[in-house]
Amino acid sequence: MDLNLKDKVVVVTGGGAGIGHATAGTFRAEGAKVVVWDVASEPKVDVTSKASVESAAAAVISEHGRIDVLVNNAGIVRDAQLVKWKDGEVLSTMDDATFDAVVNVNLKGVFLCTRAIAPHMIRQGSGVILNASSIVGLYGNFGQTNYAATKAGVISFTQTWARELGRFGIRVNAVAPGFIATEMVQAMPEKALGSMLAKTPLARLGDPADVANAYVWLASDAARFISGAVLSVDGGLVLGT
């Protein structure tokens, strides 16, 4: 299948590791020109900073003349219970800094990057915006008030922007990964990993390439009439929840 991605200009946020790294590599394999935005690589781009994002967008336009695909992949996790209670007392709560850090990267970062790039896509009359949600955004998860809220918010972004930007030839979709074998997940205790596998009907962790392939397909002409959708890449976890 000809995905028609050769020479397309693709921006991948958080592309320095994990799913983002796999996504950048998969787009390159299809012949795309990939620009990675990450705080740990060059050019260093902080998605929580309006100035950093807008400067980076201008640099891509200056070099390539257009941006065809934006993959809003950058995200962090900072888990804590809303209220941890034991023996009739509050042991701890999720503090403001923990909540704000996740919201700033996972939600505001998606907003800032899309706001910076969308005008360029409008001018060229085409574009694809792909947002990283999560099964947690669909179903919630213990200890992830902040993360789940951001991933649910990303779905709302996706559905809203699909309505607003469709008339300019811009498609907007989200991908909701399940348990994926990134370095962060593989570093978890064996008992926790076993619990994840037990809940997944395909009985294995996903590979970053599984999510990368979903992004590439959604960006391609093969998905040209798909917009406002949320594609779960979770090994059937919805069925096993």
C-alpha positions in Angstrom: 0.0 0.0 0.0 1.3 3.4 -1.0 0.9 5.6 2.1 2.0 8.7 0.2 4.3 9.9 3.0 7.5 10.4 1.0 8.9 13.9 1.6 6.1 14.8 4.0 7.3 17.0 6.8 6.5 15.5 10.2 7.0 17.0 13.6 7.1 14.4 16.5 7.1 15.8 20.0 8.8 13.7 22.7 10.6 11.8 19.9 13.8 11.2 21.8 12.7 7.8 23.4 10.0 5.2 23.7 6.9 5.5 21.4 8.1 8.9 20.1 11.4 7.5 19.0 9.7 4.5 17.3 7.2 6.9 15.6 10.0 9.1 14.2 11.8 6.1 12.8 8.7 4.6 11.2 7.9 7.9 9.5 11.5 8.1 8.2 11.2 4.5 6.9 8.3 5.8 4.8 10.4 8.5 3.3 9.1 11.4 5.4 11.3 14.3 6.6 11.1 14.0 10.4 11.8 16.8 12.9 11.9 15.7 16.6 11.0 18.1 19.3 12.3 16.9 22.7 13.8 18.5 25.8 16.6 15.9 25.7 17.8 16.3 22.1 18.7 19.0 19.6 16.9 21.2 18.8 15.8 21.3 22.4 12.1 22.2 22.5 10.1 22.6 25.7 6.4 21.9 24.8 5.3 23.7 27.9 6.8 27.0 26.7 5.0 29.1 24.1 8.2 30.8 23.1 10.1 27.6 22.6 7.3 26.0 20.6 6.6 29.0 18.3 10.4 29.4 17.7 10.7 25.7 16.8 7.7 25.9 14.4 9.1 28.9 12.7 12.4 27.1 12.2 10.7 24.1 10.6 8.8 26.4 8.2 12.0 28.3 7.4 13.8 25.1 6.5 11.1 23.0 4.9 8.4 25.5 3.9 5.6 23.4 5.3 4.5 21.0 8.1 2.3 18.1 6.9 2.0 16.1 10.1 2.2 16.9 13.8 2.4 14.0 16.3 1.7 15.3 19.8 3.5 12.5 21.6 5.3 14.2 24.5 4.1 13.2 27.9 5.1 12.5 31.5 3.7 10.5 34.4 3.7 11.6 38.0 1.5 9.2 40.0 -0.1 9.7 43.4 -3.4 9.0 45.0 -5.8 11.9 45.4 -6.0 11.1 49.1 -4.0 8.2 50.6 -5.8 7.2 53.7 -4.9 4.7 56.4 -6.1 4.0 59.9 -8.4 6.9 59.9 -5.8 9.5 58.8 -4.6 11.2 55.7 -1.1 9.9 54.9 -0.6 12.0 51.8 -2.4 13.7 48.9 -1.5 14.5 45.3 0.2 17.9 45.7 -0.2 20.9 43.3 3.2 20.5 41.8 2.6 16.9 40.8 -0.8 17.8 39.3 0.5 20.9 37.5 3.6 19.2 36.0 1.5 16.5 34.2 -1.1 19.0 33.0 1.5 21.4 31.7 3.2 18.7 29.5 0.4 16.4 28.6 -2.4 18.9 28.0 -1.0 22.4 27.7 1.9 21.1 25.6 -0.5 19.6 23.1 -2.5 22.9 23.0 0.6 25.0 22.5 2.1 22.8 19.7 -1.1 22.5 17.8 -1.9 26.3 18.1 1.6 27.1 16.7 1.4 24.7 13.8 -2.3 24.8 12.8 -2.1 28.2 11.1 0.6 26.9 8.8 -1.5 23.9 7.9 -4.5 26.2 7.3 -2.5 28.3 4.9 -1.3 25.2 2.9 -4.9 23.7 2.9 -3.9 20.4 4.4 -2.4 18.6 7.4 -2.8 15.8 9.9 -2.7 16.3 13.7 -2.3 13.2 15.8 -2.6 13.3 19.6 -1.4 10.8 22.2 -4.2 9.8 24.5 -4.3 6.5 26.5 -6.7 3.9 27.6 -6.4 5.7 31.0 -8.1 8.7 29.3 -11.1 6.4 28.4 -11.4 4.4 31.7 -9.4 6.2 34.4 -6.8 4.5 36.5 -6.0 4.2 40.2 -3.4 6.7 41.3 -3.5 8.7 38.1 -5.9 11.6 38.6 -3.6 14.0 36.7 -2.6 11.7 33.9 -6.1 10.4 33.3 -7.5 13.9 33.2 -4.9 15.0 30.6 -5.5 12.0 28.4 -9.3 12.5 28.5 -8.7 16.2 27.7 -6.7 15.2 24.7 -9.6 13.3 23.4 -11.8 16.4 23.7 -9.1 18.4 21.9 -9.2 15.9 19.1 -12.9 15.9 18.7 -13.1 19.7 18.9 -10.3 20.4 16.5 -11.6 17.9 14.0 -14.7 20.0 13.8 -12.9 23.4 13.7 -10.1 22.4 11.3 -11.8 20.0 8.9 -13.0 22.7 6.5 -9.3 23.6 5.9 -8.4 20.0 4.9 -6.9 19.2 8.2 -7.6 15.8 9.9 -7.3 15.3 13.7 -7.2 12.0 15.4 -6.0 10.4 18.6 -4.3 7.1 19.5 -5.0 5.5 22.9 -2.2 3.0 23.7 -2.6 0.3 26.3 0.4 -1.2 28.1 3.4 -0.7 25.8 6.9 -2.1 26.5 8.7 1.2 26.8 11.7 1.6 29.1 9.5 3.1 31.7 7.0 0.2 31.7 9.7 -2.5 31.6 11.3 -0.9 34.7 8.2 -1.6 36.7 8.1 -4.4 39.4 7.5 -7.9 38.0 4.2 -8.2 39.9 2.8 -5.0 38.3 3.8 -6.2 34.9 2.1 -9.5 35.5 -1.1 -7.7 36.5 -1.0 -5.7 33.2 -0.6 -8.9 31.1 -3.4 -10.6 33.0 -5.8 -7.8 31.9 -4.7 -7.9 28.3 -6.5 -10.4 26.1 -3.5 -10.8 23.8 -1.5 -11.6 26.9 1.6 -9.5 26.1 2.8 -5.9 26.2 2.5 -3.9 23.0 5.7 -2.8 21.2 6.4 0.9 20.6 6.3 0.0 16.9 2.6 -1.1 17.3 1.7 2.5 18.2 4.1 4.0 15.7 2.4 2.0 12.9 -1.0 3.4 14.0 0.3 7.0 13.8 1.8 6.4 10.4 -1.4 4.8 9.1 -3.6 7.6 10.4 -1.3 10.2 8.8 -1.5 8.5 5.5 -3.9 8.7 2.5 -5.2 5.2 3.6 -7.0 7.1 6.4 -8.0 10.1 4.4 -11.6 10.0 5.5 -10.9 9.5 9.2 -11.1 12.5 11.5 -12.1 13.0 15.1 -11.5 9.3 15.9 -9.7 7.6 18.9 -7.8 4.5 17.8 -7.1 2.1 20.7 -3.9 0.2 20.4 -4.2 -2.0 23.5 -4.2 -5.7 22.7 -7.9 -5.9 23.5 -7.6 -4.5 27.0 -11.0 -2.8 26.6 -12.5 -6.3 26.5 -10.6 -7.4 29.5 -11.2 -4.4 31.7 
